[in-house]
Amino acid sequence: MTEIIYFFLSLVLSLIGIYFFNKFSRKKKFFLGIDINKKAQNKTPEATGIVLLLILWIIVLWINFTQEFNLQIFYWLGIVSVFSLIGFLDDTTTKWEKKGLSLKQRAVPVAFFSFLFGFLVSGEIITGILIGVFVAGFSSFHNSFAGLNGWEVGSSYIIAVFAGFLLITNSFFVYSLVLMGLILALLLFNIYPARVFPGDSGTLLMGSSITGLIALTMQTELIFFFTLFYLPHFIDLFFLKILTNPEDPTQVKIKPYKVLENGKLGIPDYKGKIKLDFAKLILKVFGSMKEWKIVLIIWVIVALNGLFWIIVLGKINL
């Protein structure tokens, strides 16, 4: 399978790009965020997703001009660029000190370009709207299912692997390999203790690229099946954050975790109230825990959920 070369090309170029971005950002104090779940409150480079966007452009151009040109891939690359650049603008402010882009400033361009992408791909207004809602909605999960070193990037990598499995007989499979390489490189730098953060530019890039690639297939059953990989994300947002903390589901008003003296994380004192997310649910069940252990449990849950649906898929021969 000659396509595998693009996985390694993507991985190597991304590792090199992130390495130099990390060095540059620390030296110039460029877009540094605070690792709020460490006692030292380390300043860590954010907005790393912009590096991945550049690498993605390079590899996609290379594939299309050395192999068969595919116009739809450039529609896909366009929506990924829009999402990532909007995230990059949001990354230019520090979450705990300044306000980022307003909801309207983010939502309006995301909605417009998502619907435009859907229309260009399908050629139909109604179908285009449905595709736009799918891409915008599920891309946001990669931004909300987050908060600890490696959580969102590792979960996104797992989702990307399962998405690649769904695309293995499709002409878009090669691009899923590119995404796996990009995200794996970021994960190697973001895993506990994180040397870089993906930033919104990274989470939105991962989300839009994976969901956008699935949307390009225009296979309704496959798209529906893909959404089942996000059950943990659904639970986190709708049954935990919104249900128990409707006034602050994004958890920006109060820091979501308490750093204990032994370095473990616990649930903050909410004055008798219960405010949960997926990580705090794990803490509620198992007690205080090291950050990396919480993330490992989340990865296992995401992977087992995806594996379950892949097994079901094999049985029903979708």
N, C-alpha and C positions, 0 to 999 in steps of 0.2 A: 504494500500500500504506500505509494509514493507521497500521498498527501501528508503523511506523518512528518515530513521534513518541515512543513509549515508550522507545526506545533513547536518543534525545537528552534526554528528561526524566530518565532514569536517569543518564546521563552528567553532565549539568549539576548535578543535585542532589548526586551523589556527589562531584564536584569541589569544590563549595562545602563539603560536610560534611567532607571530608578536609582541606581547607585550614584550616578553623577548628580541627579536631581537632589538626592538626600544630602550630598556633600555641599552643593551650591546653596541649598535652602538654609542649612545650618550656618554656613559661613556668612551669608548675606542677611541672615535672620528674615528670610523670605517665607511668608505664609506659614508661620509656626503656630500650631495649636497646642493645647495643654492636655496631657494625659491625666485626666481628672481622677482616674482610678488607681493612681500610685501615690504613695506618701510623699515622694519627692516632687510630684506635680511637674514632671518632665515636659519640656517644650519639644514638640515633635512636628516635622514637616507634614503639612496637609496639602491638599490639591494635587496629589500624586496621579490622579486619574488623567490629568492633562498630558502626562508623559505617555500613558497608554493610548490615548487618542492619536498622538503623533505616530506611534509605532503601528497602530491599526491602519492608518492611512497609507503608510509606506508599504505594508505587506499586501493590503487590498489592491493598491495600484500595481504592485509587482505581479500578483496573480492574474489580474485582468489584462495586463499588457504583454504577458508572456504566455498566457493560455487564452481560453475563450472569454471574450468581453461579455459582461452581464450587467445590463443597465439597472436591473432591480437591486443589485448589490450597492449601487451608488445611491439609490433611494434610502436603503438601509443605512449606509454610511452617513448620509445626510442627517437622518433622525438621531442617530447615535451622537453625532457632532453637536447637534442642537442641545440635547440633554446634557452632555458633558460640559459644554460651554456655559450653560445656565448654572450648572453645579459649580463650575469654576468661579463664576461671579459671586456665588454665595460663599464660596470658600475664602474669599478675600477679606471676610470679616471674621473676628474671633467669636465663637459661639457664646461664650460666657461673659463677654465684655461689650459686644456691639450687636446690633440687630443685623441679620443678613438681608437677603431680598425678601420683600413682603410676599404673602401668599399669592396675591394678585400678580405680582411681577414674575413669579415662577409659573403659576398655573396657566395664565393666558397664552404665553408662547408655547408651553408644553402641549396644551390642548390644540392650538392651531396647527402646529407642525405634526402632531400625532395624527390628526384627522387628514392633513394633507398627505402624509405618508400612506395612510390607509387608502385614500382615493387613488393615489398613483399606482399602488400595488394592485388594487382590485378593479379600478376603472368604474366603480359604482359608488354613489353617495352613501346609501344606507350601510353597505358592507364596509365602506371606508370609515364611517363613524364607529362601527363596531370594532374594527381593527384598531382604530385610534384609542378607543376606550380600553381595549385589552392591553395595548403597549404602554399607555400612560399609567394605567392602574397597576399592572403587575411590575412595571419598572420601579414604581415607588416602594414596593415591598423591600427591594434591595437597600433602600435608604432608611426604612423604618425598622427592619429586623437587624438591629445594630446596637452598638454601644460599648463593646469590649474588644480588646485586642484580638483580631482574627475572626471575630464573630461574623460580620457581614461578608468579608472577603472569602472566608472558608465556606460559608453557606452558599455564596454565589458560585464558587468553584464546583461544589457538589451539584448544584442545579445545572451548571454548564455541562458537566459530564453526562448527566441524564438527558439533557437536551441533545447532546451529540449522539447519544444512543438512538434517540428518536429520528435523527437525521442521517443515520449511517448509510441508508440507501439513496439519499437525496443528494442532488448536486451542491447543496449548501453545506454539506458535511465538512468540507475543507475549511470553511469559515468558523465552524464550531471548534475545530482543532486550533485555529488561530486564537480564538477566545480563551480556550483552555490554557494555552501558553501564556497569554497576557495575564490572566487572573492568577495563575500559579506563581508567576514571578512576583506579583504584588503580594501574594500571600506569604511568600518566603521573607519579605521585608516587614509584613504587618503582623505576623504571628508573635505571640507573647515572648519577650517584651518587644512591643512594636517599635521599629526604627522609623517607619513612616505611617501616615494615615492615608486612606484612599480619598478622604474628603467627599463632598457631594459630587464632585467631578468624577470620582471613581465609582461610587455606588450607582449613580445614574447612568454612567457609561456601561457598567456591567449589566444593569437591569434592562436598559433599552437595547443593548446589543443581543442579549440572549432572547428576550421576548420578540424583538424585531425579526430575528432570524427565523424563529418559529412561525411568526405571522406570514413571512414570505411564502411558506408552503401552501397557504390558502386551503389547508385541509382541516375542516371543522372538527372532526373527531380527534385528530392529533392535537390541535390547539386545546380542546377541552381536556384531553388527557394530561397535557402539559401543566394545566392549572392545578391539578391535584398534587403536584410536587410542592405546592405552596401552602399546604394545610398548616404547617407550623407557623408560617407567616400570618395566615388568617387568624389563627388562635391568638397570636401575639398582639395583633392590632385591634381586632374587633371584640374578642372575648376577654382580653386582659387590659390593655391600655385604655381603650375607649370605655369599656364597661366599668372599670375600677378607678379611672382617672380621667374623666371626660373633660375636665377643665384644663388639663395639660397633657394630652396624649403623646405629644412629641418630647416630653420630659426636658424642657429647656428652662423652666422656671425654678426648679429645684434639682440639684444633682441627684441622679437616680440611684446611686449606690453609696454605701458608707464604707470607707476604708478603715479597717480595724488596726490596732497597734501591731498585731502579728502579720499584717500585710494582706490578710484575707478580706473578702468583701462580704458585707452584710446588707440587710434592708434598713434604710433610714427610718428614724422615728417620725411617722406621719401623724402623731398625736391621736393615736387610736384608730386612724383610718387605714384602709387597705388599698395600696396603690401598686399594681403588679405589671410586669412585663414578663417575657419568657424567661429571662435570667433570674428575675426576682422570684418567679414561681419555683424554679429549681432551688434557690436559696431557702425558700419557705419549706420545701420538702426535706432538703438535706442539711440545712443549717449553713453557717458561714463557710466559705470555700475560697480557695485560690482562684484568681481570675481565669487562668488557663484551664482549670478543671471544669469550670462552668461552661466555657466555650467548647471544650471537648464533648461534653454531654449534649450540647446543642447540635454540634456537627453530627453526632451519632444519631440523634433523633431525625434530623433532616435527611441523612443518608438512608436510614431504615425506612422512612416514609417513601422516599423515592424508589428504593429497591422493591418495596411492596407493590407499588403501582407498575413498575417494570415487569414484575412477575405476573401480575394480573393482565397486563398488556400482552404478554407472551401467550397466555392461556386463551384470550379472546381473539388473537390474531387480527388486531386492528389494522 
